[in-house]
Amino acid sequence: MEKTNFIVYNQQIISEQTPIITANNRGFCYGDGFFETMKIINGKIILKELHFERLFKSLDCLKFKQPKNFNAIFLEETILNLATKNNHLKAARVRLNIFRDNGNLFQIKNEYPNYIIQTMPLDNTHQQFNKDGLRIDIFNDAKKNQDNFSSIKSNNYLPYVMAAFYIKEKKLDDVLLLNHQHHIVETSIANIWIVSNGIILTPAISEGCINGVMRKYLLNCLQQEGIPFKETILTINDIQSAQEIFLTNAIVGIKWIKQCGKNNYTTQLASFLYNKFLQPLWQ
């Protein structure tokens, strides 16, 4: 018999099979909301301070009203209680989806956050640096905007959805997304970094990339260790001439790229960064 997992919907713990939203839900109709993806290892939320900092900035940016009890302490306790009930405390992926209630585009029932929390178990691969590099290419069918909302993990996820179809069709591991200036922004699931002439480069937030938690953590680590880096513009030519390419997100940490289009890469610095800065997080 298949195990039943539970979710949290607005403080209620219910079966994940329980119907929740109606046809007038603004998150469904307009993508009015955002989500946060976190990682639990041995009963702890990894980089929780950075996750909650981003979450509350997103709430403010998208003009949600914040209930008094809706804070980091409450959310951490709720997430870990759910992970306990689902037996996911050892290793789990958490998705916290926030959306506005029913209404049309100009009429909103209320502006307080509705939320759904899910936990999903992770296998051992999430704590390992990939021995075999990933194969990626460039996805040209969608372009990322550069505005006040482009750094948020919005529920309006269509560019990434279509990128995922392309990845499956071409039998790739991921793809690079571009902005309207044809600059490299990120991939379908991660922030991107390259090593060029001994300097680590990653697209600036102003280029339209998601403000990744692992991205911010790694930037802080590089600064503290005096490792040269730069948040900048990345072009397709930069990708082609790079010595290394690697990706980061909160679940996998760091993954290295062995091939982008016809260009091949090795890894040296990425594995060093993983061992120095990521392995301690997983312990």
Sequence and secondary structure as in RCSB ss.txt:
>XXXX:A:sequence
MEKTNFIVYNQQIISEQTPIITANNRGFCYGDGFFETMKIINGKIILKELHFERLFKSLDCLKFKQPKNFNAIFL
EETILNLATKNNHLKAARVRLNIFRDNGNLFQIKNEYPNYIIQTMPLDNTHQQFNKDGLRIDIFNDAKKNQDNFS
SIKSNNYLPYVMAAFYIKEKKLDDVLLLNHQHHIVETSIANIWIVSNGIILTPAISEGCINGVMRKYLLNCLQQE
GIPFKETILTINDIQSAQEIFLTNAIVGIKWIKQCGKNNYTTQLASFLYNKFLQPLWQ
>XXXX:A:secstr
     EEEETTEEEETTS    TTBHHHHH  EEEEEEEEETTEETTHHHHHHHHHHHHHHTT    TT SHHHH
HHHHHHHHHHTT SSEEEEEEEEE  BB SS BS  S EEEEEEEE  GGGGS  SS EEEEEEEEEEE  STTT
TS BS  HHHHHHHHHHHHHT SEEEEEETT  EEEESSSEEEEEETTEEEEE GGGT    HHHHHHHHHHHHH
T  EEEE B HHHHHH SEEEEEETTTEEEEEEEETTEE   SHHHHHIIIIIHHHH 
